[in-house]
């Protein structure tokens, strides 16, 4: 794996994921043909994925599900639930949409000699 995970490119991440899936498959003594058939994907698709080529998210997820690794995948992106105490104290609900920050023009600082009325 790359020395700094935060600087990985999509290509290097695909390669790392493919290599890891191949190692899991081999550690369980499952052939590519068997895994592809059980996952409902083509053998060529599995080979491309294990070689580090990009693939459809659906194909990747089918392999993860077939290998029984769904919990591992879901744990990589933790749920962002608001704790009940935060909801009560802030009197707000969970976000449903993202909204860009509003940029206001910076206020001109007041200096001596300026008219305050306008």
N, C-alpha and C positions, 0 to 999 in steps of 0.2 A: 504494500500500500504506500501511497505517497507520504512523505515525511510530515507535511502539513495538510491535514484534511480540509481546512478552510480554503485552500488555494487549488483544489482539484478542479479540473475542467470537466464538462459533461462527458467527453470522450474517455478520460481517465477513470471517471466514476463508472461508466458502462463497463470498462475493462475489469475493474476491481469487482464489481457486482457479478459479472459473468464468471470470473475465476472463482469467486466464493461459492456461487451456486454449483459449479462443476465439482468443487471439493466436497460440498455437502452431498451431492448425488453420489459421488464415488465412495464416500465414507459409509453410505448406506447400501452400497453394492447394487445400485440401480443403473441399468443401461440407459443410454440416451433414447433408444427406441421406446423403452417401457415408460419413461417419464413423459416423453412427448405424447404418447398414446393416452396415458392416464390424465394428462393435463388438457388434452383436447387441442393440441397445437401440432403443427407440422414438425417433422424431424429437422428439416432445414432451419426452421425458426429457432429451435432449441440450440442447434449448433452455432448459429450466428450469435445468439445471446451469450452463450458460454465463451465465444471468441471475442466478446467485447463490442460487438456491433450493436447499433441501436435497434430497438424493437418496439412494438406497440405495448403500451402500458398493460393492456388486457392480457397479452401473452405472458408478460413478466408476472402479473398477479396470479394467473392460472398456475404457474410453476410454484410460486410461493405457497399458494393454497394446497397444491398437491403434495408438497414437501412438508406440510404442517407447520409452516413458519409464519403464519398470519400474525400471531401475537408479537413476534420479534419485529415485524414490519411496522405494526401500529405503534409500538413503543418508541420508534424513532422520531415520531412527531407527537409529542404529548398533547393531550386535550387541554384546551385553554378555558376551562370552566371558571366562572366567577364563584367564589365561595359564598355561601349564604350570608355570612356576616358582612362581607363586602357589599352585597346587594342591599342589605338593610341600611348600613351606614351611609352609603353613597346615594341611596334612593334612585338607583338606576337599574336598567336591565342589561342583559348581555348584548354585545354588538351583533348586529345582523348584516351590516354593510361597512365597508371602509370608505372613508371620505378624505380627500386631500386636505391638508392643512390650509387654513385661510391665511394669506399673507396680507398684513396691513402695512400701509406706508409708515415708515418710521416717523415718530413725532419729532418735530424740530425743537431742539431744546430752547427754553426761554433764556434770553439774555437781557441785561440792563439796557434801557433805552428803547425797547420795543413796545409798541402799543398793544395792550392786552385785549382790547375790544375788537380787533379785527384787522 
